[in-house]
Amino acid sequence: MPTRNPTPEKDLTRKRKAHTKSRGGCVNCKIRHIKCDEIKPCCRRCYIFGVACSYDRASAHLQPLPAIAFTNTIPSPNTTLSANTQVLGLLNDSVSRQSAKEMAFRFSLHDLEIVNRFHARTILTVGNEKAAGIYQRESVRLAFQHPFLCHLVITLTLMHDRFNISEKQTTAELFHWLEGTSQFNSIISGASRGNLTSSQKDAVWIASIVLGCTTLAQVDSNNPEEIWPMQSTPSDLDWLKISTGKSEIWRLVNLGRSDSALRELCTDFAGGQPLPTATDSESLKVLPPELIELLELGSPTASPATNPYYGSAVVLARLLPLATTADNLIHFLQFIIQMTPRFMLLLEDKDPRALLLLVYYHAKISQDGRWWWRKRAMLEGQSICIFLERYHGNTSHLEMLLEFPKAHFWKGGNGYYGWDPPRSSLPWSSSLAALGEGAMVAGEQATVVQVSS
């Protein structure tokens, strides 16, 4: 039987057809590893993707087309699909340049709608009128370039959406909060090497502001019996720790540099009205005499070095006469920014005297109507009052000392929102008024500081 020669196996490997390589393609197509049609002045790939086409190797890469360059408005849900798609293309291209873990997520048109609500509503609740305008102008543009900021922007907006509507966080809110915080921490941890771009520095600052608002806004219960200090959780006082870190962020990003898009904020801060230059002893007269006695502030040897309550008490005394307006909001951060590690430890230990100073601060802040701060001030303030009465009822003059904060936290002895009592009803109001007429200049001056929220 004749031997049958086996048929040679066919080469099943797919052969790539010969093609003409693009040698003169634009910069953006080379970055994206796609074939450029080399049409000038703008190739079709760049036009569809929504970026400015350039054949100059020295030009900036992946910049938005002039027609959709970010201004004080962003595409709304009613905008044409192509415009929204172009914006998403820019944002997701930024995501694709991150780590492999982050590449798994892609922003959607629904996310763009949330960012639009942030731009039109939520950002306007942050800072005074001037600062809010600057943040509104720059935050969305930076969020589209830096995914970590976009995640945090979406988080704060979703929190705002459910304020006074739902008590529970949504899965989307938790996801964006986790992603934004994780990426933000990664950026900060590498910042010590001095490798942050100017755009990243501006984005980091806005992210720190947004992150501070999210931490303040997140209160786990509407029942003061279920939150700190009545209850203890690993996240206790996180809002204080994050807020105190803003001064470090300020030094890191240096908004005063010439290429910062947020440089106007520095001018605004430097031009603020200073707090009175009264001596510490004069400032402390604003506080109830019983509180001064309890904190041992009247001693001739009392100082920040010898008394852990001294610094916070002086700052609080200088803030109490101020009106809780948007323009003064920056000054109320001084109580947090100037808080010493010793005082923070006392709060963590639920020291009754430290809690009294904090509850007075909450009482003052609760007069401000900002949604992301007032709820915490009210509920945590109520919880402190309950804690002190229940576990430290033998503290000297406690009942009298709690009259001021309780008047702000409870109307008629119960209820969620309080009221602002007339100063004449306060047993120590005469010294407050006297100081307001003199060194405090009617209580409308405030200290020059370097950070804002």
N, C-alpha and C positions, 0 to 999 in steps of 0.2 A: 504494500500500500504506500503510495507516494507520500512523502513527508510534506505536511502543509506548513508553509512559512507563515508565521504569525504576522498579522497586519500591524504595522507600526502604530503605537498609540498616538492619538492626536494630542497635540499640545493644547490643553484646556485652559492654559493661562491667558487671561485677557490681555491682549496687546494694546497699548495706548496708541491711538492714531497720531500720526505726525501733525504737529501744529506749530504755528508761528508764535514764539514767545514774545511777550510784551517787554521790550527793553526800555521804552520811553514812557511807561505808565506813570500815573500821578502818585504822589506820596501816600495818600490815604489808601489806595488800592493795594499798594505794596505792604502797608501795615496790616491790612486785613487779609492778605494772601489770596487775592482774587484777581482775575484777569481784567485789565483796564482796556477800554476801547479807544483810549487816547484822544477822545474828542475834546477839542478846546473851544472855549475856555473852561468848560465844565463837562467831565465825562458823565455818561448815563448812570454808572454805578454810584457816584457821589450824589448825583441829583436825587436818585431814588432813596438813598440812605439819609439824605437831608444834611449833608455836610458841605462846607465850602471846598471846592476842588482846587488843588494847587500842584503845579509841577516843579515848584521851587523846593529843593531839599532843605533849605534853611527856614522855611515858613512853619507856622504853628500847625499842628496836626489835628484832624478831626474837629474842626471848629464848625459851629452851626452856620447854615446859610444865612445871609443877611436878611432874607425875607422872614425868617423865623427866629432871628436873634432875640435873646431873652430881654424883655423890658419890664415894665411894671405890671404886665399882664401875661398870662400863660394860656395855652389853648384850653378852652372849656369843653365840657362834654358835647356841646352843640357845634363845636368847631369841626371842620371837615376831617374825615378819617385820616386823610393823607398827612395833615399837619400833626395830628396826635401821634401817628405812626412814626413820623420823623423824630419827634421828641423822644418817644420810647426807644427808637433806634439809638439815639445818642446815649440815653441812660443805660440801656442794656449793653451797649458797647463798653461803657465804663465798668459794668459788672463783669464782662467777659475778660477784662484785663486783671481781675482779682485772682485769688487763689482758686484751686479746683473746687474746693468746698463751696465757695460763694457762687461759682459759675452755675450751680444747679438751679438757682432761683432766677426767674425772669419777671420783671415788673410788667404789669398789665394795664389796659385802658382803665380798669376800675381803680387801680392805684393812682393813675393820673387824675381821676376825678377827686380822689381824697386830697391829693396835693393841691388841687384847685381850691378846695374848701380851706385848706391851711392858708393859702395865699389871700383869699378873700375875707376870711373871718378869724381864724385862730391866731395867726401871727400878730394881729392887731391888739390882742390882749396881753402882749409881752412888752414891758418897758413903757416909757412915756411916749407921747405922740411922735416926737422926733426919732427916737430909737426904733419905735415900731415901724415907722416909714422906711428907715434904712434897712431893717431886717426884711420887710416886705419886698423891697427892691432887689435885695441880693440873695435871700435864702433859697428861693426856688431855683434860681440859676445855678447856685452852688450845689444844691441837692441833686440836680440832673447830672452834675459832673462827678459827684462823690456819693456812691450808694449808701455809705454808713449814715450820712446826713439825711438822705431820702427815707431810709428806714425809720429814723427817729422823728422826722417830720410827720410821717404817716401815723406813727404811734401816738403822738400828742394830739393829732386831729381826731383819731378814733376815740381817744379819751374824752375829748371835747364833745364828740357826737353823743356819747352815752351819759354825759354829765346830767344828773337829776332825772335820768330816764331808766338806766339799767345799773344795777349794783355790780354786775359781774363783768370781768374782762372777757373780750372775745378771743378766739383762737388767733385770729389775724393780728390783733393788737399785741398779744403775747409774743407771737412770732417776730413781728417787726421790732419790738422792743429788745428781744434777745439778739437778733441779728445786728441791729444798730449799735447796741451796747458792746457786743463782742468785737465788731469791726472798729468801733471808736477806741476801745482799749488797746487794740493791736496798733492802731495809728499812734496813740500816745506813747506806748511802750517803745516804739522805734524812733520817737521824736528826739530822744537824747543824742542821737547820732547826727542831728542837724540836717536830716534829709527831707524835711517837709518843704513842699513848694509853697509859693505865696497863696495860691488858691486853697491848698490844703489847710494852711494856717487859718484863713478866714472861715473855712468850713468847720474846723475844729472848734473855733470860738462859738459859732452859732449852735453847733451840736451841744456844747456844754450848757448853753442857755436852755435849749430845748430839753436836754436830759434833766436839768435841774427842775424844770416845770413838770416833767412827767413823774419824777420822784415825789415832788410835793403833792401832786394831784392824786397819786395812788394811795388811798386810805382803804384798808381791807374791810372795814365795817362802818355802818352808820350808827353803831351803838358804842358810846364811849367806854362802856364796861368791857368791850372786846378788843380794845387797842391799847398801845403803850400810853402811860406806864401801868395801867391796870392789868395788862397782859404783856408777855415778853415773847418776842420772835427774833430770829437771826437778823432780820432787816430793820430792827429798831434803830432810829436816829440816822438811817441812811441819808435822809434828806439833808440833815445837818452836815454829814461828812462830805457829801457831794458839793454842797454849797461852799464849804470852807475851802474846797480844792479849786475854786474858780480863780483865786488870786494866783495860784501856780500856773493855771492855763493862761491867764492874762500875760504873765511874764514869758511864757513859752511862745505865744503867737505874736506878741508885740504889734498890736494894731496900729501903733504910731508910725510904723515903717511906711516909706513913700509909696510902695506898690500895693498897699492894703485897700480893698474896696470898702472896708469898714472904718477907714481912718477918721471919718467925721464923728464917730462915737467918742474918740479921744477929746476932740474939741468940745463936745457937749459936756463931757465929764469935767474937764478942766475949767469950764466956765460956770460950773455949778456954784450955788451959794454955800459958803462954808458954815459949818456948825459953830456955835459961839465959842469964843476962846476963853470962856470962864475957867477958873481953876477947878480941879476935881471936887474940892470941898464945896464950892458954890454949886456945881452941877448936882451933887448928891442931895442937896436940899429939896430937890423936886420929889424925891422918894418919900414915902411915909416914914415918920420918925421911928415907928415900931419896926419897920423893915431894916432901917439903918442900924438899929440896936441889935436886931436878930443876927444880922450879917457882920456885926462888929466893925462897921465902917467908920464909926466916929472916933476911933482910937487915933491919937497923934502919930502912931507908928504904922497905921494901916497904909498899905501900898500894894501894887500888883505883885511884888515879890513876897510879901508876907501874908497876903490874904487872897485866896483863889477866887473869891467872888468880886473882888474890887474892880477889875477891868470891865467885866460884863455889867456890873451895877452902874458904873460911870456912863457907859455907852447907852444903856437903857434910860438913864436919867436925862440924857441929852435928846433922846428920841421921843420921849413921852409928850412933850409940848407940840410936836410937829403934827400937822394935818396929814392924814393918810391919803395923799393924792398921788396921781401917777408920777408927777414930777419929783415927789419925795420918796418914791419907792426905792430908788437906788440907795438912798441914805439908810433905809431900814435894814439893808443888807449888812450894815456895819456891825450889828449885834452878832451876826453869824461869822462874818469874816474875821473879826477881832477876838473871837472866842479862843481861849487858850486850851492846850491839851489837858491841863489840870482841871479846868471847868468841864470839859467834855467828859472826862472820867467820872466826875461827880454826877453828871446827868445819867451816865450809863449805870451808875450805882443807885440811881433814884434818890439821891440826897435831897431831903426836903427843902433846904435853903436854896439850892441850885434850881429846883423845880419851881420855887416861888418866882425867881427871876424870869424863868422861861414862860411861866403862865402869864406874867405881866406883859411880856413881849407878844405872846399869842393874842392877848386881849386887845392890844393896840393894833396888831396886824389884821385882826378879824373885822375891823372897820373898813378895810379895803375890799372892794367887791370882786376882785379877780377870782375867777372860778377855780384856777389851779392852785390857789393858796388859801382861800378863805375856809374851805371845808376842813382842811387839816388844822388850821388855827382854831376853828370852832370845836371840832371833835376832840383833838388832842388837849385843848385847853380844858374842856369839860372833864376829860379823863384825869387830868392832873388834879383838878379840884376835888374830884371824888376820891382819888388816891390819898391826897393829903388829909382830908377829913376822916377817912376810914382808918388809915394806918399811922397818922401822925397828928392826931387830934390834940395831943398834949403840947404841941409846939406853941411857944409864947405868941399871943396875939393873933393866932391863926384865923379865927373867925372874922376879925376885923380886916386882916390883910387880904382875905379872899373876897371881900365885898366888891372891890374894883373889878377883878376879872369876872366874877360871877354875874355882875350887872351886864357885861358884854355877851356872855355865853348863854344866859337864860333870861327870857322875858317873862316876868311874872312867876319865876321859879321853875319854868319848864319850857320845852320847845327847843327847836334847833337853832334858829337865828336870834341873835341878841339885839341890844339897842345901845346907843351911845348915851350914857347918863350925862346930865349937865355937870360942868365942872364944880358948880356950887354945891353939888350933893356929895362931893368927895371930902372927907374929913381933913385932908391935907392940901386942898385946892388953893388955899391962900398963898402958899409958897410957890406953887406952880404958876399962878397968875403973876406974882411979883417978879419971878424970874423971866416970865414971858414979856413983861413990859420993859425989862432992862437988858441984860446980857443976851437973852434969847431973841431979841428983836421980834417980838410978837410970835415967837415960836415958828417962824417960817424959814429960818436959815438952817443949812445942813452942811455936813462935812464934805470936803473934796475927797472923792474916792476914785478908784481906777476901774471898777467893774460895774456892770449893770445886769439886770435880769429882765 
